[in-house]
Amino acid sequence: MAQPRIAVVGGGIAGTLCSLVLKNRGLHATLIDAGRRGVGGRLRNHGAQFLRAADPRLTTVVGMLEHQGLVAPWKGKFGMLGSSGGGFLPAEVVSQNMGISRRMEEQKSAEENSKDTLNTPASDGGDFCNFVEGSHVPAYVGTPSMTELCPQISRLAGIEEVNDCKLVDATPLREGGWNLQVESSNGDTVIDPTEKFDALVLATQDPSLASGVIRSIVDAEVKVGGYANLEEATSSTDDASLVIGRLGQIADSLQRVRDQDRVPVFAVSLKFPNGFSQGIPFDAVSVPASQTVQLLVREASKPGHVQEEHMDGEWWTAITTSRLASLVLGHSDLSDSTKLAQVEKVVTDEVMALVASYCGGQAPEPAEVYSKRWSSAFCSQGLKLQEDSIFLAPWRLTVCGDFIRDNSAYSTPLEAAALSGLEAGERTAALWVNQEQ
């Protein structure tokens, strides 16, 4: 029997771990990704700063990755910082005083109930991704960087990659499986459109892609059912009509997540002079009272990263609030370069103000500043399912991503995406593994 071939669209942490599971189950996974420099997804924009593995399913995988030298525990001086730069609280102090957490929740609830407050996720105005209060669970980072984590997993597992391309169309086959239309950024056909894939996994951060693919299933089912159109199909009461109606609801929900639930942030990198952090008592802090910055990180504190004595400056990363990102991106009259410049200026001023008291009252100007947009950093609601992936077994289609469950189910989008990818791999593999047993 020929080895089943599965197309996995999306090379972020979800798609990469899904492909790893499939490979370990004896199936052939082809990882299709839009990245020109290889897989990685959102890990390439410096937004995902750490990975926590509180769930046993992920703990096992992280342990394997640590054994292979792909991740390492991030140990540093963590805590919370006041908006004026004072009042640094170490993580162990915060974790012992859960009243802080309750006050944050009360503040968040009050903001969400305010008509003047933007619809932003719980990370704004609180402990960013439970960074401090969740510090009893080790934080891991990719070595030498988070950017390299997915490519290293792919190389280690020998996963077939097709990069710098996108899925244009997917056609379900009556005998099972899929034909795909995949094009490069130049518009060239990358995969033979008549080539059959035995299953399809959609692991992209854009739920509208999954919505469109499920719509193609609906169209096929309407045609096979002999209905004149979709309206006739959904107005009937037979079993086929109920299935078509349910598929349509899933497609609508996925599109809603794309249109209404996705929340952006920016990751801003700042290079300060050597010796800048000498008097700063932390390596990474949540800044719950800031309207601009949620998290501030000293990059050299991460294991495997280039140390400052070997560089011409000290790199810090600031993750903006989604409120700031939404306000800036909402100005359709501004060019992308102008938006980036605005974010960099506001964040630079805020970071300098936050650390000024540790720099003799005046922080030095950064020598370099650049930013990356994280368009789908958080999901304000998600589909709120009880499972981590959508599995449509009759059509051999699986959908995974951080938007499947409620956004509060896991502390970070990265953890949610990783667990979703692992589950998607297991459920897809079960189509063949269970048959062999």
Order of alpha helices (4+ residues) and beta strands (2+ residues): beta-alpha-beta-beta-alpha-beta-beta-beta-alpha-alpha-beta-alpha-beta-beta-beta-beta-beta-beta-alpha-alpha-alpha-beta-beta-beta-beta-alpha-alpha-beta-beta-beta-alpha
